[in-house]
Each structure stands twice: as structure tokens, then as C-alpha cells.
Amino acid sequence: MGLFILEDPSVDRLSPPGTSLLEDIAASPTSTAPILKHAPGRPDLILNPCPSEDPLDPLNWSWARKEACFATLCFGTALAGVIGPLVAPGFVALVTELDEPLQRVVQINGALVLAIGPGSLFFGPLFSKWGSRPVFMIASLLMFISSIWAAATSSYPSLVAARTVQGMAMGAYFSNVPGAINHLFFLHSRAFRLSLWNLSLIGKSDSFIDSESSGLAWVWLVSQGGINIGPVISAQVIQSKGWQAAFWWFALAAGLSFLATIAFCPETTYDRSYYYSAIESRMQGDTESKGTKDTAIAEVRPIEEGQKGWRVYLPFTGSKSDVALWRLIVRPFLFIVSPACIFAAILFSVTFNLLPILATVYAQIFTAAPYNFSTAAVGLIGGIPPLIGTLIGTFTTGPISDWLIKYLSIKNGGVFEPEFRLAPFVLFAAFGGAGTFGWAASVAAQDPWIVQAVMIALLHIGISAGTIACIGYVSEVAGESASDAVALVTFIKSVIGFGIIFFVNDWLATQGLVKFLNSLGALIVVTCALAAPMWVWGKRTRSFSLKHGLTGR
């Protein structure tokens, strides 16, 4: 039992899904893989997945090509986040123009939230069947078209329908970007990429209900000037030009995202099975003269040698799976009996849905005495501390997680276990718990606003850590089926999030602010405690899933 992770004595140590060699040390077990490659300048660090010799293999792309693709996906994810609160400042105007009560007008956001789940389940199978490029092209195009639709409409049913389509398009970015990250980056560097994706996503979601909250316009590291201006600009546009203008401007951004996807997001799905099989056959066929791995590698040519590189930029490059589409549509639901997926769904529902829950609290605290903040000031307090906390959580949790899996793999005889990705839940429990309980105590004592701002920032450090750990874990467990597993997790999260809309206000009114925040703190600590049994028994549950065909593979 290495590092308190229970082994399944009935299978090989490296058999359970997600378990692999990461560190090449003397104590490492024999690998079943035909070849192991090492990171440049790091003879001890194994590249996982093992790249082929084909320059079209996304793992072999240049740094600039990978980063351009990833930056475009982050931009699309950021737009998927900002579309939620885009017209919230115009709800009062919508009541008048659409002649609908406020309760029904608010449901245009509810329709969007609910559609994210089905959108994830729709685009996940398409991602597995036909690859990443058509999925992200369709999603960005739908975002563009539905924004024009919403801008041009003047009826409530039509606006709800447009928002539903927007939610469906959002589902592609929620469920499939982690799968694309697996295509582009090696195991030892994925957590930092997931943290940047999380920053794109959660940085926007902080302002999902609070219409004046500042959000994070994450375009990429080179465009940091866009931070925190999305909902602020939206509010100004709505006030001066009307809510339709906000959709017109968003359509412009969505159109740019569509064009960027065409230009910078080639197909990332790549089947390396031919490469592994060819090397293994050559090594077994003539062990005397050609039996070394280096010689075998030199003789294996890319399966599509001579194929022009521009082909990966075609809208459609053929089927990526021999599995029938209807089976792929059903496949995500296989994960409903996977303990790892159930665990991830519970934790992701808590971490992600905390954001709209917390957004309901800011106005009640800071518009009342002794603070008496204006609406604009409430927006700042609900935007800047979460932004600071999310930035700190992003740029610490990702690198720490990537370093930690290498360290723990060395301690584990060179073997990586997906449970190593659960370590950041310690940060979620520590910062999330301290931030929430501290915030409750600060509200009770009516401390200065700066004290509460610090607690809000601490809480969001924890939320970032929890989200990164959750998605990182389920992605490693699912492997090639990551898009299916994340799609199911997103669907469950969306259903729970939609349900929260109907009772969170009554919950807050019944308990009061202090008890409400303490309840959230207890919820964080209890759910984080679930990571302990998953750490110990997670490998056995993965082995069980493999034996009973519940891995989606």
C-alpha cells in the first residue's frame, strides 16, 4: 500500500485506468508499454502519453502552435463564462419591454444554466467521434448566431430559446476543453493548464447572479488588460444603449472567437496505437538484429507520412472512433456508477455552485448598515476580492499540483496514481473553510469591509483549488474518455445549479446571513473530507470499473 493507496492484488499494479509510470527510477515496475520516452534534459521524467515520431502528433507541435490553440480555447471559455451575467443589469428594462414579471425574466438565466448540462452530453460524444475541431467550430458558431438572435429578438419565448442555445454552446467548453488539454500536453504539465482553463471559467462565474459584480475577462496571459471589465462594460452599454446592444457587442466577440478557432485550433485528436503496435511488432519480430527500442523507433514512420500539415485545419478530418455514435451518446452514462465520477460530480457541484450562491449575499451585507455601499461599490466588493483569490489560487494550485505528482510518483516507486490530483483538496478545505467561517464571524462582528474582503479572497483561493483538483482527478481517471466523464459531471452540476435557484433565497432568509455562511463552510469541509476515502480506496474502485466495463473505453 504505497502512500496509503490500497492496491488490488488481483490485477497488475499498472492495470487500473489512470495508473502509469511517470518517474524512471530503479524501483519502477516493468511497464507494459512498448516504449518509454523521457523529457528533454530530464532522463528521470517519463513523457506520458508517449509521443509518436509524427510531426502532426499534437504532443510534437511547436510551443507557439500549442499555445495559440490553448489560448483560443481559453478565450472561448471566457466568453462562455461572461455570457451568463451579460444582460443581468438590464433585467428591469426587460420587465418593461417584454411585459413579463421579474421572476420570469430571471429565468432566461435559468434556461441557460439548465442547457449547459445537455450541451455537455451532446458535444461530448461528437468530440469522441469526430474530434475536437468540428466541436469547437460548431460551439463558437452557435455562440455567435445565438447572440445575434438574442440581440434581434423582442419576445420573451424567443429570448429564452436564444439563451438555451447559448447554454448548449457553453457545454462544449465546459466538458471538452479538459479533453483537448489531455491531447496537447503531457501528464506532468496538465494541472497548470487546467488552472488557466478554470480561471477562464470561474473568473466569469463570480458575477453570475450579481449583475454589478466584476468578472475576469481571461483572454490569455498576453492580454491581461481585459481583466475585470466584462460585466462592467456590459452594465455601461445596457445603461446607455439598451440590453440588445450588449448582445450585439458580445456577438462581435463571439465572431472573433469563431474566426480564431478556424485559424488556430487544428484537430487535436491523434491515434498513436499504430505507432505502439509497430514498435512492439518490430521488437518481437527480430530481437537479434533489430530488437532495440531505438532501432525500432527509427524504422517506424508516421502512419500518414507525406500527408500535408494543412489537412488538420479542415473542418472535418474523418471519424476518430470505430464505436457507433449512439454508443458514444450512451457512454457518458456508464460513469454514473463509477465511484470516481460520482465523487467528482459531488465536489464539482459544491465548488462551482458556490459562486452563484455567494453572489446572492453581497448586496444583503454591504447595502445595509454599517456599510451602506452603493450598487457600484457592491459590484466591486463582489468582484475584486474573488478576482484576487482566483488569481492566487490559479497560479499556485496548478504548479503545486504538477510538482506534487512528480514528487509523490518518486515516493511511489515511479508510479503515478490519479489520486495524487486530490491533494489540492487540502487547500480547498483550509482556505475555503477559513474564508467562509471567517466571513461569518466578520459579519456577526460587523468588522470593517476590508476584513470581509480578505475572507472572500481566501474563500476563492479554496474554490479554485477545489475545482482544479476535481476536474484534474476525473480527467486522469477517465483518460481518453475524459470528455465523456467531464460531460456527465457537468450535467449533474448544471441540474443541481438549476435547482439551487429555487431555494437559495428561502434558505438564506430562514437561516440568516451568519448561519447561512457557517452552513456553507460546513458543506465545504464535509465534502473535502470525502477525498480521504477516495485517496485510500480510489485505485480499487478504478480496478473494479475496469473489470466490469465501466470505464467508458
C-alpha positions, 0 to 999 in steps of 0.5 A: 500500500504505497502512500496509503493507496490500497492496491488490488492484488488481483490485477497488475499494479499498472492495470487500473485506468489512470495508473502509469509510470511517470518517474524512471527510477530503479524501483519502477515496475516493468511497464507494459508499454512498448516504449518509454520516452523521457523529457528533454534534459530530464532522463528521470521524467517519463513523457506520458502519453508517449509521443509518436515520431509524427510531426502532426502528433499534437504532443510534437507541435511547436510551443507557439502552435500549442499555445495559440490553440490553448489560448483560443480555447481559453478565450472561448471559455471566457466568453462562455463564462461572461455570457451568463451575467451579460444582460443581468443589469438590464433585467428591469428594462426587460420587465418593461419591454417584454411585459413579463414579471421579474421572476420570469425574466430571471429565468432566461438565466435559468434556461441557460444554466439548465442547457449547459448540462445537455450541451455537455452530453451532446458535444461530448460524444461528437468530440469522441467521434469526430474530434475536437475541431468540428466541436469547437467550430460548431460551439463558437458558431452557435455562440455567435448566431445565438447572440445575434438572435438574442440581440434581434429578438423582442419576445420573451419565448424567443429570448429564452430559446436564444439563451438555451442555445447559448447554454448548449454552446457553453457545454462544449467548453465546459466538458471538452476543453479538459479533453483537448488539454489531455491531447496537447500536453503531457501528464506532468504539465496538465494541472497548470493548464487546467488552472488557466482553463478554470480561471477562464471559467470561474473568473466569469462565474463570480458575477453570475447572479450579481449583475454589478459584480466584476468578472475576469475577462481571461483572454490569455496571459498576453492580454491581461488588460481585459481583466475585470471589465466584462460585466462592467462594460456590459452594465455601461452599454445596457445603461446607455444603449439598451440590453440588445446592444450588449448582445450585439457587442458580445456577438462581435466577440463571439465572431472573433472567437469563431474566426480564431478557432478556424485559424488556430485550433487544428484537430487535436485528436491523434491515434498513436496505437499504430505507432505502439503496435509497430514498435512492439511488432518490430521488437518481437519480430527480430530481437537479434538484429533489430530488437532495440527500442531505438532501432525500432523507433527509427524504422517506424514512420508516421502512419500518414507520412507525406500527408500535408500539415494543412489537412488538420485545419479542415473542418472535418478530418474523418471519424476518430472512433470505430464505436457507433455514435449512439454508443458514444451518446450512451457512454457518458452514462456508464460513469454514473456508477463509477465511484470516481465520477460520482465523487467528482460530480459531488465536489464539482457541484459544491465548488462551482455552485458556490459562486452563484450562491455567494453572489446572492449575499453581497448586496444583503451585507454591504447595502445595509448598515454599517456599510451602506455601499452603493450598487457600484461599490457592491459590484466591486466588493463582489468582484475584486476580492474573488478576482484576487483569490482566483488569481492566487489560487490559479497560479499556485494550485496548478504548479503545486499540483504538477510538482506534487505528482512528480514528487509523490510518483518518486515516493511511489516507486515511479508510479503515478496514481490519479489520486495524487490530483486530490491533494489540492483538496487540502487547500480547498478545505483550509482556505475555503473553510477559513474564508467562509467561517471567517466571513461569518464571524466578520459579519456577526462582528460587523468588522470593517469591509476590508476584513470581509474582503480578505475572507472572500479572497481566501474563500476563492483561493479554496474554490479554485483549488477545489475545482482544479483538483476535481476536474484534474482527478476525473480527467486522469481517471477517465483518460481518453474518455475524459470528455465523456466523464467531464460531460456527465459531471457537468450535467449533474452540476448544471441540474443541481445549479438549476435547482439551487435557484429555487431555494437559495433565497428561502434558505438564506432568509430562514437561516440568516446571513451568519448561519447561512455562511457557517452552513456553507463552510460546513458543506465545504469541509464535509465534502473535502473530507470525502477525498480521504476515502477516495485517496485510500480506496480510489485505485480499487474502485478504478480496478473494479470499473475496469473489470466490469466495463465501466470505464467508458473505453 
